[in-house]
């Protein structure tokens, strides 16, 4: 089961980094990404959604999971669907190992 946690952590870090890179595109700051992030954070904090805790990676820093969740959901439903599908596929392949 620890392998699954490492894989989930790696997927989350990659998703967060790829999201963060989108703030600076073609030599310009993207206000659209900032707006999406603000709404993602508003929803995650307002609804107390903690993806890290939901997948078994609780954090020791208060609200860190909620804030990271806001960054993830700011990418939109297609991204989250693909992201969750990747996690699901990994879990199915590694059940019982």
C-alpha positions as CSV (number, residue, x, y, z in Angstrom):
1,X,0.0,0.0,0.0
2,X,2.9,2.4,0.6
3,X,3.8,2.2,-3.1
4,X,0.3,3.5,-3.9
5,X,0.9,6.5,-1.6
6,X,4.2,7.3,-3.3
7,X,2.6,7.1,-6.7
8,X,-0.3,9.3,-5.6
9,X,2.1,11.8,-4.2
10,X,4.1,11.8,-7.5
11,X,0.9,12.3,-9.5
12,X,-0.2,15.2,-7.3
13,X,3.2,16.9,-7.5
14,X,3.3,16.6,-11.3
15,X,-0.2,18.0,-11.6
16,X,0.6,20.9,-9.3
17,X,3.8,21.7,-11.1
18,X,2.2,21.6,-14.5
19,X,-0.6,23.9,-13.2
20,X,1.9,26.3,-11.8
21,X,3.8,26.6,-15.1
22,X,0.7,27.8,-16.8
23,X,0.8,31.1,-14.9
24,X,3.6,32.3,-17.2
25,X,2.8,31.7,-20.9
26,X,4.5,33.2,-24.0
27,X,6.4,35.7,-21.8
28,X,3.2,37.0,-20.2
29,X,1.4,36.5,-16.9
30,X,-1.9,34.6,-17.4
31,X,-4.7,36.3,-15.6
32,X,-7.1,33.6,-16.8
33,X,-5.0,31.0,-14.8
34,X,-5.1,33.3,-11.7
35,X,-8.9,33.6,-12.0
36,X,-9.3,29.8,-12.3
37,X,-7.0,29.3,-9.3
38,X,-9.0,31.9,-7.3
39,X,-12.2,30.0,-8.0
40,X,-10.7,26.6,-7.4
41,X,-9.4,27.8,-4.0
42,X,-12.8,29.4,-3.1
43,X,-14.6,26.2,-3.8
44,X,-12.0,23.9,-2.1
45,X,-11.8,26.1,1.1
46,X,-15.5,27.0,1.1
47,X,-16.5,23.4,0.9
48,X,-13.6,22.0,2.9
49,X,-12.6,19.6,0.1
50,X,-9.3,17.8,0.9
51,X,-8.2,15.5,-1.9
52,X,-5.0,14.5,-0.1
53,X,-6.9,13.2,2.8
54,X,-9.5,11.5,0.6
55,X,-6.8,9.4,-1.1
56,X,-5.0,8.5,2.1
57,X,-2.3,11.1,2.2
58,X,-3.2,13.3,5.2
59,X,-1.0,16.3,5.8
60,X,0.5,17.6,9.0
61,X,0.1,21.3,7.9
62,X,-3.4,22.6,8.6
63,X,-5.3,23.4,5.3
64,X,-2.4,22.3,3.1
65,X,-4.5,19.5,1.6
66,X,-7.4,21.9,1.0
67,X,-5.2,24.5,-0.7
68,X,-3.5,21.9,-2.9
69,X,-7.0,20.6,-3.8
70,X,-7.9,24.1,-4.9
71,X,-5.0,24.2,-7.3
72,X,-5.9,20.8,-8.7
73,X,-9.6,21.6,-9.3
74,X,-8.7,24.9,-10.8
75,X,-7.6,22.9,-13.9
76,X,-11.2,21.9,-14.5
77,X,-13.3,18.8,-14.9
78,X,-11.4,17.2,-17.9
79,X,-8.1,17.4,-16.0
80,X,-9.6,16.0,-12.8
81,X,-11.4,13.2,-14.7
82,X,-8.1,12.2,-16.4
83,X,-6.2,12.6,-13.1
84,X,-8.6,10.4,-11.2
85,X,-8.7,7.9,-14.0
86,X,-4.9,7.6,-13.7
87,X,-5.1,7.0,-10.0
88,X,-7.9,4.4,-10.5
89,X,-5.9,2.5,-13.2
90,X,-2.8,2.4,-10.9
91,X,-4.9,1.2,-8.0
92,X,-6.5,-1.6,-10.1
93,X,-3.1,-2.8,-11.3
94,X,-1.6,-2.9,-7.8
95,X,-4.4,-4.3,-5.7
96,X,-3.1,-7.2,-3.6
97,X,0.6,-6.4,-4.2
